[in-house]
Amino acid sequence: MVTTRLYRDGAMKEDGFPVEDISDYITTKGCVVWADFVSPTERDLAIIEEELGLHRLAVEDAVHSYQRPKLDRYDTHLFLAAYAVSLDNDTGELTTHEIKAFITPHALVTVHDPDFDMSRVVARWDNDGDLSKHGVGFLLWGLLDEIVDGHFETVQQLDGAVELLEDALFDERPRDKEVQKRSFEFRKSLVLLRRVVLPMREVVNTLLRRDLDAVDVAMGPYFQDVYDHVLRATEWTESLRDLVTTILETNLSIQSNRMNLIMKKVTSWAAIIAVPTAITGFFGQNLQFVGFGTGWGVWMSIGLIAVTSLALYLSFKRRDWL
């Protein structure tokens, strides 16, 4: 699947034209072309490779998955690799969508899998059509802004989920299993998110360099805004990773304290129960002792059990062992 668009003098003039016509359009002054490929092979990109003079290594990276987020510089173009993300609120699982782009002075070529919704990027371009006069820089800004906003929204979702996890941590009814499971899920998602978000600082910062001429001066503030969002998302991700780690450690400490409290109570009750056991065992021997064979001896043993057990109970209660 290939989608094409032609912008001329800052206005969208044509779409759905053949890829073979791109080389004709980009030679015309004031024309900028966008081409979008969904899960292409190297053969699918062969035409665009010839049309724009793309580097062979960049084309190989475009069709192979699991690239690190990066911005490579070639003689005739730049190659971008980035990831859009989405979070499943029920499971806490993070899903990534790999996006690649070839950036030339007069064309932007995007490559992605079918799960990525490119229509949101197109809608952003259409909503900010007054910036389309800035050419490829405008198209690239719309793409990066959508990706980075997705990072930021995901971090916000994770932050809200972690707050609920903190409430569950100190719930009156222990929810240790749930807290532990969700903590590991969020920690896994945050590690993956960090791998996606952290390199974007270098990507956007490189685009802001004047010697690349990838972004004109007028689009500079817009890319700076994207860079600020990348920094905030990165810092937020780092703080959430630390917070989830703290929650895990706190949960283990609470479990340990609860176990210690249970052991104290069990030990205290065992000590109280040991007293009547010892007294009744003593009075049950076939030996002559004080009160043997008399009614008051029975009452004396009962009294010893009651007084000693009560004394132990009050002593343990005062020490907060019961």
C-alpha positions in Angstrom: 0.0 0.0 0.0 1.4 3.4 -1.1 -0.1 6.8 -0.3 1.2 9.9 -2.1 0.6 13.6 -1.7 1.9 16.7 -3.6 2.2 20.1 -2.0 2.9 23.1 -4.2 3.6 26.5 -2.8 2.3 25.6 0.6 -1.0 24.0 -0.6 -2.0 20.3 -1.1 -2.6 20.0 -4.8 -2.8 16.3 -5.6 -2.8 12.8 -4.0 -2.8 9.2 -5.1 -0.4 9.7 -8.0 2.1 7.0 -9.0 5.5 6.7 -7.3 7.2 7.0 -10.7 6.0 10.6 -10.9 7.9 11.8 -7.8 11.1 12.6 -9.6 9.2 14.8 -12.0 7.5 16.7 -9.2 10.5 17.4 -7.0 12.3 19.0 -9.8 9.6 21.7 -10.0 10.2 24.7 -7.9 7.9 25.0 -4.8 6.9 21.3 -4.9 7.1 18.9 -2.0 6.1 15.3 -2.1 5.1 12.8 0.6 5.0 9.1 0.0 3.9 6.5 2.6 4.6 2.8 2.4 3.0 0.2 4.6 5.2 -2.9 5.4 7.2 -2.7 2.1 9.9 -5.1 0.9 13.2 -4.0 -0.7 11.6 -4.6 -4.1 8.7 -2.3 -3.2 11.2 0.5 -2.3 13.3 -0.1 -5.4 11.4 2.6 -7.4 11.6 5.2 -4.7 15.2 4.3 -4.1 16.0 5.1 -7.7 13.7 8.2 -7.8 15.3 9.9 -4.8 18.8 8.3 -4.9 18.4 6.7 -1.5 21.4 4.9 0.1 21.3 1.1 0.0 22.0 0.8 3.7 19.1 3.1 4.6 16.7 1.1 2.4 17.8 -2.1 4.2 17.2 -0.5 7.6 13.8 0.6 6.4 12.6 -2.9 5.7 14.2 -4.6 8.7 12.5 -4.3 12.1 13.9 -3.5 15.5 16.1 -0.5 14.6 17.3 1.7 17.4 15.7 5.2 17.3 18.2 7.2 15.3 18.9 9.8 12.7 21.5 8.8 10.1 23.0 11.3 7.7 23.8 10.4 4.0 25.0 12.5 1.1 21.6 13.1 -0.4 19.2 12.5 2.5 18.6 11.8 6.2 17.2 8.5 7.5 15.0 8.5 10.6 14.0 5.6 12.8 11.5 6.1 15.6 8.8 4.4 17.6 5.2 5.2 18.3 3.8 3.6 21.5 0.4 2.7 23.0 -0.5 1.3 26.4 -3.1 -1.3 27.3 -4.6 0.0 30.6 -5.9 -3.4 31.6 -2.7 -5.4 31.3 -0.1 -2.6 31.6 1.5 -3.9 28.4 3.3 -1.4 26.1 3.0 -1.9 22.3 5.5 -0.2 19.9 5.1 0.7 16.3 8.3 1.2 14.3 8.3 4.1 11.9 11.1 5.0 9.4 11.4 8.0 7.2 13.7 9.2 4.3 14.1 13.0 4.5 15.3 14.8 1.3 15.1 18.5 0.5 11.9 18.1 -1.4 10.4 14.8 -0.3 9.4 12.9 2.8 9.0 9.1 2.5 7.6 7.2 5.5 7.6 3.5 6.1 5.6 1.8 8.9 3.6 -1.3 9.8 -0.2 -1.6 9.3 -0.9 -1.1 13.1 0.4 2.5 13.1 -2.4 5.0 12.4 -0.9 7.4 9.9 -4.3 9.2 9.5 -3.6 11.0 12.8 -0.4 12.5 11.3 -2.2 13.5 8.1 -4.9 15.1 10.2 -2.2 17.1 12.1 -0.8 18.3 8.7 -4.3 19.3 7.5 -5.1 21.2 10.8 -1.8 23.2 10.5 -2.0 23.8 6.8 -0.7 27.3 7.2 2.7 25.9 8.0 2.8 23.7 4.8 4.7 26.5 3.0 7.8 25.3 5.0 7.9 22.2 3.0 9.6 19.0 4.2 10.3 20.6 7.6 6.6 21.0 8.2 5.9 17.4 7.2 8.7 16.1 9.4 7.5 18.2 12.4 4.0 16.9 12.1 5.3 13.3 12.1 7.6 13.8 15.1 5.1 15.8 17.0 2.5 13.0 16.7 5.1 10.4 17.8 6.4 12.4 20.8 2.9 13.4 21.9 2.1 9.6 21.9 5.1 9.1 24.2 3.9 11.9 26.5 0.3 10.5 26.7 1.6 7.0 27.5 3.8 8.4 30.3 0.7 10.2 31.7 -1.3 6.9 31.5 1.5 5.1 33.3 1.7 7.8 36.0 -2.1 7.5 36.7 -1.8 3.7 36.9 1.1 3.9 39.3 -0.8 6.2 41.5 -3.6 3.6 41.7 -0.9 1.0 42.5 0.3 3.2 45.4 -3.3 3.3 46.8 -3.5 -0.5 46.6 -0.2 -0.8 48.4 -1.6 0.7 51.6 -5.1 -0.8 51.3 -6.6 -2.2 54.5 -7.1 -5.5 52.8 -3.7 -6.9 51.6 -3.4 -7.0 47.8 0.2 -8.1 47.7 -0.2 -10.4 44.7 -1.9 -7.7 42.6 0.6 -5.1 43.6 3.6 -7.3 42.8 2.2 -8.4 39.4 1.3 -4.9 38.3 4.6 -3.5 39.5 6.5 -5.9 37.4 4.3 -5.2 34.4 4.7 -1.4 34.7 8.5 -1.8 35.3 8.8 -3.9 32.1 6.8 -1.3 30.1 8.8 1.6 31.5 12.1 -0.1 30.6 10.8 -0.5 27.0 9.5 3.0 27.0 12.8 4.4 28.1 14.6 2.6 25.2 12.2 4.3 22.8 12.0 7.8 24.4 15.6 8.4 25.5 17.3 8.3 22.0 14.7 10.8 20.7 16.6 13.6 22.5 19.6 13.0 20.2 17.3 12.7 17.1 15.5 15.9 17.6 18.6 17.8 18.9 20.4 16.7 15.7 17.6 18.0 13.5 17.9 21.4 15.2 21.5 21.7 14.0 21.8 24.5 11.5 24.5 22.7 9.5 22.1 20.0 8.4 19.7 22.4 6.8 16.9 19.9 7.5 14.7 22.5 9.2 14.3 26.2 8.2 14.5 28.9 10.7 10.8 29.5 10.8 10.2 25.8 11.9 12.9 26.0 14.6 10.6 26.9 17.4 8.2 24.1 16.6 11.0 21.5 16.7 12.2 23.1 19.9 8.8 22.5 21.4 9.0 18.8 20.3 12.4 18.7 22.0 11.0 20.1 25.2 8.3 17.4 25.2 10.9 14.7 24.6 12.9 16.0 27.6 9.8 16.0 29.8 8.7 12.5 28.7 12.3 11.2 29.4 12.5 12.7 32.8 9.0 11.5 33.7 9.8 8.0 32.5 13.0 7.9 34.7 11.1 9.1 37.8 8.3 6.5 37.2 10.9 3.8 37.0 12.4 4.8 40.3 8.9 5.0 41.8 7.9 1.5 40.6 11.1 0.2 42.1 10.3 1.9 45.4 6.8 0.4 45.3 8.2 -3.1 44.8 10.7 -2.6 47.7 8.0 -1.1 50.0 5.6 -4.0 49.2 8.3 -6.5 50.2 8.9 -4.5 53.4 5.2 -4.5 54.3 5.0 -8.2 53.7 8.0 -8.8 55.9 6.6 -6.5 58.7 3.2 -8.3 58.5 4.9 -11.7 58.8 6.9 -10.5 61.8 3.7 -9.3 63.4 2.0 -12.6 62.8 5.0 -14.5 64.2 4.9 -12.3 67.4 1.2 -13.1 67.8 1.5 -16.8 67.3 4.5 -17.0 69.7 2.6 -15.0 72.3 -0.4 -17.2 72.1 1.8 -20.3 72.2 3.4 -19.0 75.4 -0.1 -18.4 77.0 -1.3 -21.8 76.0 1.9 -23.4 77.4 1.0 -22.3 80.9 -2.2 -24.2 81.4 -0.6 -27.2 79.7 2.2 -27.2 82.2 0.0 -26.7 85.2 -2.5 -29.4 84.3 0.3 -31.7 83.4 1.9 -31.1 86.8 -1.4 -31.6 88.7 -2.0 -34.8 86.7 1.0 -36.7 88.0 0.5 -39.6 90.5 2.5 -37.9 93.2 1.6 -36.4 96.5 1.6 -32.6 96.2 -0.1 -29.6 97.9 -3.9 -30.1 97.5 -3.7 -33.6 96.2 -7.0 -35.4 96.4 -8.8 -32.3 97.7 -11.4 -30.0 96.1 -9.5 -26.9 96.8 -6.4 -28.3 94.9 -8.6 -28.2 91.7 -9.5 -24.6 92.4 -5.9 -23.7 93.1 -4.8 -25.2 89.7 -7.6 -23.3 87.9 -6.6 -20.1 89.7 -3.0 -20.5 88.7 -4.0 -21.1 85.1 -6.2 -18.0 85.0 -3.8 -15.7 86.9 -0.7 -16.7 85.0 -2.4 -16.6 81.6 -3.9 -13.2 82.3 -0.6 -11.9 83.4 1.1 -13.1 80.3 -1.7 -11.7 78.1 -1.4 -8.2 79.7 2.4 -8.3 79.5 2.3 -9.2 75.8 -0.4 -6.7 75.1 1.6 -3.9 76.7 4.6 -4.8 74.5 2.3 -4.7 71.4 2.9 -8.4 70.8 -0.8 -9.1 70.6 
